[in-house]
Amino acid sequence: MGSWILAVLFVGFGLAFVRVQEGRRLLGLIKASIATGTLCYLLGWAQVHFAFPSQACPDFFDRRPIVHFDRYEDGAFPLHATCYWDNGEQKELVSGWVNPLLFTCMAVFTGCLVTLAVLAYRRYRKGHTR
């Protein structure tokens, strides 16, 4: 699952929520970041939840000396599922683009909320109620 094709598809799906109309761009970006971030998190969570160490982290009997599976670590935020072997090798089971895209969506969402708050404050100070 290391392909960037899914990341591009997720971003394309999220951009379908962005409107070009004046005054609705921030709301569209909020919707896009929520949709893209949710899809990205669900895919990463599925990669963590359905990563079975017995199948994804086998022992290497073809090497000399034999390399045995040591431990498995996983977490929900940031998303990670890592296999460790006794010779120091490690393998990440979550795609490399999941966490950067997830944090980018969170940054866009936060930036849009701050911008909306600043705009609302400016309208309030000017006396506009709408």
N, C-alpha and C positions, 0 to 999 in steps of 0.2 A: 504493500500500500504506500510505497514511497513516491508515487507518481504525483506530479503537480497538476495533472489534468482535472482531478477532483477539486482542487483549490480554485482553479479557473472557473469551473462550472459553478461552484458555490458563490464566488464573487459575482458571476454573471446572473445567477438567480437573485442575489441580493440587490443588484443594480436595477432589477425590474421594478423595485419599489421606489426608486428615485424619480421624482417628477421634475420637469423642467420649468414648471410654472413659477412665476415670481411669488415669493412669500411662502412657498411650500417645500423648498429645497431642504431645509433643515429637518423637517418632519420626515421627508423621504429618506434622507441619510440616516436618521434614527431608525426607521423601519428596516432599511437595508442592513445596517450594522447588527440589529437584533436578529434578523433572519439568517444572515450569514454566520454570525457568531453561534447561534443556536444549532444550526446544521453542523458546523465545525465541531462544536463541543460534543454533540451526540455521536458523530463519527469517531472522535477520539475516545469517548467513553466506551463505545462498543469495542474498540480495539483493545482497551485496557480490560474491560469486563470479560471479553471472550478470548483473551489470550491465555491459553492453557499451557503452563510451563512444561508439562510432560511432553507435549507435542512440539512446542515452539523452541524449546531449549534442550535439545538432545545431548547425550554424551557423545564424545568423538572417539569411537573405538578404533578408527582407522589411523590415528596419530600415535606416534611413539614419543614419549610416554602417553598413555591414555588420558584424555582430558575429560574430567567429570563435571557435571553441572553442580554449581556451588549454591547459589541462592537466586531468588526472584524478588524484585521490588516493584511495587506499583503505587500509583497515587492518582487522585481525582483532580487536583489542582496544584500546580500545572499537571496536565495529563502526561503520565509516563508509566511505562511497563518495561523493565529492563531485566535481562537475563545475565548472570555472571557465572563464569567458569573458574575453576581453581587455578588456571594458568594466567589469569588476569584479563582474559578477553571478556567483552561485554557486547550485548546486542539490544538495541532499542526496538521495541515492537510497535510503538506509535509512530505514525508518519512524521517526518521532520517538518512539515509545513503546518501541522495542526496548531501547535502552540503559538507560533508567530502570527498566524492569521487570526487566532482567537484574541490575542492581545491587541492586535491592530483594530479589530472590531470594537473592543472595549475602549480603546483610546478615541476612536471616531465617535462612539456613543457619548463618552464623557465630554469631549470637545463640543459636540452639538448641544448637550444639555447646558453646559456653561454658557455657550453663545446665546441660547434661548433665554437663560436667566438674565444675562446682561441686557439683551434687547427688551425684555419685559420690564426691567428696572428703569431703563431709559425712557420707555413709554410712560411708566408710572410717574417719573419725575417731571415729564413734560405736561402731565395732566390728561393724557389719553387713557381711556378705560379699555379700549379694544386693542 
